[in-house]
Structures are given as structure tokens and as C-alpha cells.
Amino acid sequence: MDFNICFKIIDNISRVIVGKRDAIELMLVALLADGHALLEDVPGVGKTLLARCLAASIGGSYKRIQFTPDLLPSDITGFNIYLPNEGRFRFQQGPVMANILLADEINRTVPRTQSSLLESMEERQVTVDGKTFQLPAPFFVIATQNPVELEGTFPLPEAQLDRFLLKIDIGYPDKKEEMEILKRFQTHDPFSSLTPVATPEDLFRLQQERKKIIVSTPVRDYITTIVQATRHHPMIKFGASPRGSMALMRSAQALAALDGREFTLPDDVKRLTLPVLAHRLILNENERLRGGKPEQVLTDILNQTPIPDGTHG
């Protein structure tokens, strides 16, 4: 299996994005696993630019939706227009009809509009006035959001969060990286010279190849042990669902593919547990009031879960 295209994409993005190699790799993991990615951090750290760079590195259709409080579901999915001269309705496609959809600042709009993406993300289709339209393949949603503590944000509903394979935190650059950002953008915008290094057909083929990555019984046991532990932990009100288990398995396959392996390892699962599961957990009320974080609970679970041996077969 040849996943070298992924490294071309990573290198292409790195021509614009300084550092953040881990975030870029996680974006590729989400794409190979046929999932969707949620980028969360404070404004100005490069969430939108990272999403635009990935889209620019892959040929095919790309659309961006700027989420605002007055955005309607039909602004996303599309709507029917009546043509009086022809006596019929014509479907006006919404921006969701694209290979890559950037949902920018998704938590700036109301939950009703946020939820209009549910069918598209899960079933790769939209239904308007009783008629269903298939979305292009591959279909990849990259959503950005600001921390819920910021004014004017609406927390994503749990059902919406669960549709995102990964939640990726970008983080501030360190001083060396920030100096390189200033140098790189001093005289020109490197994004303007970015060209595609892959096609949607390439990515669709790699998504199918990813499914062939071996997940042994010990690794499956490791995944289910971690997920089951989230459902019985005293600090957690609602743990991860079977969708979370499948997301962790698919993500581990994708990470193994990026590492050039035909089999998954427990280390793949361990590395991906926080970005795959943290946003799916709901802490109990007391822990939320104390300022507890799902990431802390998952780290505790990982430390207490034995790592299996004999994981290649």
C-alpha cells in the first residue's frame, strides 16, 4: 500500500503552516479514516488557514461556509427555486455539495442550523423537500470553532460533536515558530502559491486501502477496554458510544498507514484516544463545577489500562 501521497500533502501544507506537524497529521488521519475534523482554539492561531491549506493541496471541489447567528439550514443544504416560465422547481445546490467543506466558526450559529449538517456528515447525502441528493466522494467536513467561553458562541449539540472523528487543538506557536511565521509572511502570502499535490480520486482510493490495515484481536480488546472504562468512570456521566469505538479503530488504521505499516499497534490507539474520545464524553455536574476536563479522565484511564502484547496478527 502506497500512502506517500499523504506525505506530499503534509509537506505542501507545511510550506504555509509553521510547526503544528501533529495537527496536520491528525487532519490526514481524519481524512484517511473517512471522518470529519473539528479544529478548536482561540482566534488567530491558524485554524482556518490550516483547513484552507489542506483543501488547496487536494484537487476537487471546495466550499466554505462562514457560520453566523442568522445562517439558515437551507444556506447549507440548498433549496428549491420555482421557475415560473418553466412551471417547475429547480434544486439550487448548497455549499455542502463539495469534496471538502470548511464550516468556519461553526459554534457561532444556533444549534438548529448546526444540526443541519448531521445527515450530510453521517450519511453523505442531503434531503430537501423529500428528495435525496448524494454528496461527492470523498466528502470531508473541516469545522473550526472558538472555545465556548468566548462571547457569542453556541455549544455544539452532543449528537453533532459525536459525528466528528477527531477534535484537534491547534495551540499557540512557541517563540521560534512565531518568528518563522513573521519571516515567512513578511513579503508575501505563501498560501497564494500553493498548488494541488493529490486528487479526490487519490484520497478515495487510499480510504479504501486503509480498510485493509490489520486490527488484531488484542488491539480490538485494548480499544474496547478503554471505551468501556469511560462508561463506568465515576467522573463521567455519559461515556463514549460504539461509534467512538469504531472511530478509534478507523483512526488507528489511518495512523498505521501513515507510518507505513499494514497493522495497527496499541501505541496508535494510545496516541489517538484523547483527540478521538475527549469530545464525546460528558462529565458529571460536580466534576464540571470543579473544572474537570475529559482529557484528564482519559489520561487516567490510559495509565490504568494494561497495554497488550502480540498485536500483529
SEZA-108149 format. One record per residue (C-alpha): residue number from 1; x, y, z; residue in three letters. Coordinates in nm, 3 decimals. Example, Ala and Ser with C-alpha at 12.3 -4.5 7.8 and 13.67 -1.06 7.14 Angstrom:
BEGIN
 num       u       v       w residu
   1   1.230  -0.450   0.780    ala
   2   1.367  -0.106   0.714    ser
***
This chain:
BEGIN
 num       u       v       w residu
   1   0.000   0.000   0.000    met
   2   0.142   0.336  -0.106    asp
   3   0.042   0.625   0.118    phe
   4   0.325   0.855   0.004    asn
   5   0.064   1.096  -0.133    ile
   6  -0.021   1.178   0.227    cys
   7   0.334   1.293   0.295    phe
   8   0.322   1.512  -0.015    lys
   9   0.009   1.672   0.128    ile
  10   0.173   1.720   0.469    ile
  11   0.484   1.876   0.313    asp
  12   0.269   2.100   0.095    asn
  13   0.074   2.228   0.395    ile
  14   0.400   2.281   0.584    ser
  15   0.507   2.532   0.320    arg
  16   0.249   2.764   0.474    val
  17   0.184   2.637   0.828    ile
  18   0.480   2.671   1.064    val
  19   0.515   2.378   1.303    gly
  20   0.189   2.204   1.404    lys
  21   0.305   1.878   1.246    arg
  22   0.092   1.680   1.489    asp
  23  -0.223   1.876   1.400    ala
  24  -0.154   1.833   1.028    ile
  25  -0.106   1.457   1.067    glu
  26  -0.429   1.431   1.265    leu
  27  -0.610   1.606   0.980    met
  28  -0.477   1.340   0.742    leu
  29  -0.581   1.067   0.986    val
  30  -0.938   1.201   0.981    ala
  31  -0.936   1.219   0.602    leu
  32  -0.798   0.866   0.552    leu
  33  -1.044   0.729   0.808    ala
  34  -1.331   0.883   0.608    asp
  35  -1.428   1.100   0.903    gly
  36  -1.452   1.470   0.981    his
  37  -1.230   1.701   1.186    ala
  38  -1.315   1.971   1.439    leu
  39  -1.045   2.231   1.500    leu
  40  -1.083   2.420   1.826    glu
  41  -0.877   2.704   1.968    asp
  42  -0.874   3.077   2.024    val
  43  -0.898   3.309   1.720    pro
  44  -0.583   3.378   1.523    gly
  45  -0.382   3.057   1.570    val
  46  -0.436   2.932   1.213    gly
  47  -0.741   2.705   1.227    lys
  48  -0.898   2.840   0.907    thr
  49  -0.563   2.867   0.729    leu
  50  -0.482   2.504   0.809    leu
  51  -0.817   2.394   0.666    ala
  52  -0.768   2.606   0.353    arg
  53  -0.418   2.463   0.301    cys
  54  -0.548   2.107   0.315    leu
  55  -0.821   2.191   0.064    ala
  56  -0.571   2.363  -0.165    ala
  57  -0.345   2.057  -0.152    ser
  58  -0.621   1.834  -0.284    ile
  59  -0.780   1.899  -0.620    gly
  60  -1.156   1.886  -0.639    gly
  61  -1.440   2.099  -0.515    ser
  62  -1.402   2.312  -0.203    tyr
  63  -1.661   2.532  -0.034    lys
  64  -1.652   2.749   0.275    arg
  65  -1.943   2.848   0.498    ile
  66  -1.897   3.133   0.744    gln
  67  -2.131   3.042   1.027    phe
  68  -2.324   3.337   1.172    thr
  69  -2.625   3.363   1.406    pro
  70  -2.863   3.429   1.114    asp
  71  -2.747   3.134   0.899    leu
  72  -3.033   2.905   0.792    leu
  73  -3.022   2.528   0.728    pro
  74  -3.110   2.589   0.362    ser
  75  -2.799   2.809   0.334    asp
  76  -2.603   2.487   0.388    ile
  77  -2.803   2.212   0.220    thr
  78  -2.957   2.408  -0.068    gly
  79  -3.318   2.483  -0.162    phe
  80  -3.569   2.457  -0.444    asn
  81  -3.636   2.758  -0.667    ile
  82  -3.961   2.785  -0.860    tyr
  83  -3.913   2.869  -1.229    leu
  84  -4.244   3.029  -1.339    pro
  85  -4.150   3.025  -1.709    asn
  86  -4.095   2.651  -1.697    glu
  87  -4.361   2.569  -1.439    gly
  88  -4.123   2.361  -1.226    arg
  89  -3.883   2.372  -0.933    phe
  90  -3.506   2.357  -0.972    arg
  91  -3.276   2.249  -0.692    phe
  92  -3.016   2.512  -0.606    gln
  93  -2.720   2.326  -0.459    gln
  94  -2.589   2.440  -0.125    gly
  95  -2.218   2.463  -0.038    pro
  96  -2.239   2.118   0.122    val
  97  -2.211   1.972  -0.230    met
  98  -1.830   1.965  -0.226    ala
  99  -1.541   1.729  -0.163    asn
 100  -1.412   1.948   0.119    ile
 101  -1.642   2.172   0.321    leu
 102  -1.497   2.426   0.562    leu
 103  -1.753   2.508   0.832    ala
 104  -1.585   2.816   0.973    asp
 105  -1.669   2.912   1.333    glu
 106  -1.944   2.652   1.344    ile
 107  -2.039   2.741   1.701    asn
 108  -2.131   3.098   1.603    arg
 109  -2.469   2.980   1.476    thr
 110  -2.771   2.835   1.654    val
 111  -2.800   2.458   1.722    pro
 112  -3.081   2.414   1.467    arg
 113  -2.851   2.524   1.186    thr
 114  -2.554   2.333   1.328    gln
 115  -2.764   2.017   1.323    ser
 116  -2.847   2.060   0.954    ser
 117  -2.505   1.908   0.883    leu
 118  -2.587   1.583   1.066    leu
 119  -2.730   1.392   0.771    glu
 120  -2.452   1.508   0.540    ser
 121  -2.175   1.408   0.780    met
 122  -2.316   1.068   0.867    glu
 123  -2.492   0.950   0.551    glu
 124  -2.309   1.152   0.283    arg
 125  -2.638   1.286   0.147    gln
 126  -2.882   1.574   0.186    val
 127  -3.261   1.563   0.175    thr
 128  -3.451   1.873   0.060    val
 129  -3.830   1.871   0.034    asp
 130  -3.835   1.491   0.045    gly
 131  -3.578   1.441  -0.231    lys
 132  -3.235   1.298  -0.152    thr
 133  -2.911   1.406  -0.319    phe
 134  -2.583   1.215  -0.286    gln
 135  -2.270   1.408  -0.191    leu
 136  -1.939   1.381  -0.379    pro
 137  -1.683   1.122  -0.268    ala
 138  -1.474   1.178  -0.075    pro
 139  -1.670   1.419   0.144    phe
 140  -1.474   1.578   0.427    phe
 141  -1.601   1.840   0.672    val
 142  -1.344   2.055   0.848    ile
 143  -1.512   2.264   1.115    ala
 144  -1.346   2.534   1.321    thr
 145  -1.479   2.666   1.647    gln
 146  -1.376   2.906   1.919    asn
 147  -1.374   2.799   2.285    pro
 148  -1.725   2.810   2.432    val
 149  -1.605   3.060   2.691    glu
 150  -1.592   3.329   2.421    leu
 151  -1.893   3.558   2.383    glu
 152  -2.142   3.482   2.106    gly
 153  -2.081   3.106   2.085    thr
 154  -2.335   2.822   2.100    phe
 155  -2.206   2.485   2.225    pro
 156  -2.238   2.213   1.964    leu
 157  -2.509   1.955   2.046    pro
 158  -2.372   1.621   2.165    glu
 159  -2.511   1.445   1.855    ala
 160  -2.320   1.689   1.634    gln
 161  -1.995   1.652   1.827    leu
 162  -2.019   1.273   1.802    asp
 163  -2.011   1.300   1.420    arg
 164  -1.660   1.443   1.429    phe
 165  -1.397   1.172   1.418    leu
 166  -1.133   1.393   1.581    leu
 167  -1.118   1.718   1.776    lys
 168  -0.784   1.888   1.719    ile
 169  -0.643   2.164   1.937    asp
 170  -0.403   2.389   1.747    ile
 171  -0.232   2.577   2.030    gly
 172  -0.014   2.887   2.031    tyr
 173   0.322   2.871   1.849    pro
 174   0.638   2.890   2.054    asp
 175   0.871   3.189   2.011    lys
 176   1.086   3.026   1.743    lys
 177   0.779   2.925   1.541    glu
 178   0.623   3.269   1.576    glu
 179   0.942   3.435   1.450    met
 180   0.936   3.200   1.149    glu
 181   0.572   3.295   1.085    ile
 182   0.667   3.663   1.073    leu
 183   0.958   3.589   0.838    lys
 184   0.751   3.367   0.610    arg
 185   0.466   3.617   0.575    phe
 186   0.676   3.934   0.575    gln
 187   0.682   3.993   0.198    thr
 188   0.417   3.762   0.055    his
 189   0.144   3.514   0.141    asp
 190   0.280   3.160   0.080    pro
 191  -0.075   3.027   0.057    phe
 192  -0.122   3.202  -0.278    ser
 193   0.141   2.978  -0.440    ser
 194   0.001   2.651  -0.303    leu
 195  -0.097   2.400  -0.573    thr
 196  -0.269   2.057  -0.550    pro
 197  -0.049   1.754  -0.497    val
 198  -0.332   1.498  -0.490    ala
 199  -0.678   1.440  -0.636    thr
 200  -1.008   1.336  -0.477    pro
 201  -0.970   1.004  -0.660    glu
 202  -0.633   0.951  -0.488    asp
 203  -0.788   1.010  -0.147    leu
 204  -1.090   0.789  -0.217    phe
 205  -0.856   0.504  -0.320    arg
 206  -0.646   0.549  -0.004    leu
 207  -0.960   0.545   0.210    gln
 208  -1.042   0.204   0.065    gln
 209  -0.684   0.084   0.117    glu
 210  -0.694   0.199   0.479    arg
 211  -0.969  -0.055   0.548    lys
 212  -0.721  -0.335   0.477    lys
 213  -0.494  -0.239   0.768    ile
 214  -0.498  -0.527   1.016    ile
 215  -0.655  -0.471   1.356    val
 216  -0.568  -0.772   1.570    ser
 217  -0.781  -0.914   1.849    thr
 218  -0.552  -0.772   2.124    pro
 219  -0.578  -0.423   1.972    val
 220  -0.957  -0.452   1.944    arg
 221  -0.962  -0.563   2.307    asp
 222  -0.747  -0.263   2.403    tyr
 223  -0.987  -0.025   2.223    ile
 224  -1.299  -0.170   2.382    thr
 225  -1.141  -0.179   2.728    thr
 226  -1.065   0.193   2.706    ile
 227  -1.411   0.281   2.573    val
 228  -1.588   0.061   2.829    gln
 229  -1.391   0.232   3.105    ala
 230  -1.536   0.570   3.003    thr
 231  -1.886   0.434   3.069    arg
 232  -1.807   0.324   3.426    his
 233  -1.573   0.601   3.543    his
 234  -1.718   0.786   3.846    pro
 235  -1.631   1.128   3.698    met
 236  -1.817   1.066   3.371    ile
 237  -2.193   1.099   3.328    lys
 238  -2.207   0.970   2.969    phe
 239  -1.917   0.773   2.820    gly
 240  -1.823   0.703   2.459    ala
 241  -2.067   0.505   2.242    ser
 242  -1.986   0.221   1.998    pro
 243  -1.941   0.497   1.738    arg
 244  -1.647   0.610   1.950    gly
 245  -1.500   0.258   1.943    ser
 246  -1.527   0.243   1.565    met
 247  -1.379   0.592   1.532    ala
 248  -1.080   0.488   1.742    leu
 249  -1.027   0.174   1.532    met
 250  -1.052   0.359   1.198    arg
 251  -0.820   0.633   1.322    ser
 252  -0.565   0.376   1.439    ala
 253  -0.574   0.215   1.094    gln
 254  -0.513   0.554   0.932    ala
 255  -0.222   0.633   1.165    leu
 256  -0.067   0.292   1.093    ala
 257  -0.098   0.366   0.720    ala
 258   0.081   0.699   0.763    leu
 259   0.356   0.514   0.949    asp
 260   0.394   0.267   0.661    gly
 261   0.257  -0.034   0.850    arg
 262  -0.002  -0.290   0.745    glu
 263  -0.112  -0.348   1.104    phe
 264  -0.216  -0.133   1.399    thr
 265  -0.032  -0.109   1.730    leu
 266  -0.153  -0.023   2.080    pro
 267   0.060   0.292   2.054    asp
 268  -0.163   0.408   1.766    asp
 269  -0.467   0.370   1.990    val
 270  -0.294   0.539   2.284    lys
 271  -0.188   0.841   2.078    arg
 272  -0.538   0.888   1.933    leu
 273  -0.751   0.824   2.242    thr
 274  -0.770   1.189   2.351    leu
 275  -0.844   1.352   2.012    pro
 276  -1.095   1.077   1.924    val
 277  -1.280   1.036   2.254    leu
 278  -1.246   1.354   2.466    ala
 279  -1.518   1.548   2.284    his
 280  -1.758   1.252   2.314    arg
 281  -1.756   1.242   2.694    leu
 282  -1.986   1.432   2.929    ile
 283  -1.856   1.477   3.282    leu
 284  -2.094   1.470   3.577    asn
 285  -2.208   1.801   3.719    glu
 286  -1.974   1.801   4.019    asn
 287  -1.667   1.746   3.804    glu
 288  -1.768   2.022   3.563    arg
 289  -1.810   2.263   3.854    leu
 290  -1.464   2.168   3.980    arg
 291  -1.320   2.246   3.637    gly
 292  -1.250   1.886   3.542    gly
 293  -1.162   1.801   3.183    lys
 294  -1.236   1.483   2.981    pro
 295  -0.871   1.478   2.876    glu
 296  -0.766   1.433   3.239    gln
 297  -1.003   1.140   3.281    val
 298  -0.884   0.972   2.961    leu
 299  -0.521   1.012   3.064    thr
 300  -0.608   0.843   3.393    asp
 301  -0.784   0.558   3.208    ile
 302  -0.487   0.509   2.973    leu
 303  -0.246   0.494   3.268    asn
 304  -0.457   0.224   3.431    gln
 305  -0.518   0.012   3.120    thr
 306  -0.255  -0.256   3.050    pro
 307  -0.102  -0.244   2.702    ile
 308  -0.149  -0.579   2.522    pro
 309   0.123  -0.790   2.360    asp
 310   0.113  -0.993   2.038    gly
 311  -0.070  -0.733   1.829    thr
 312   0.043  -0.813   1.474    his
 313  -0.186  -1.099   1.388    gly
***
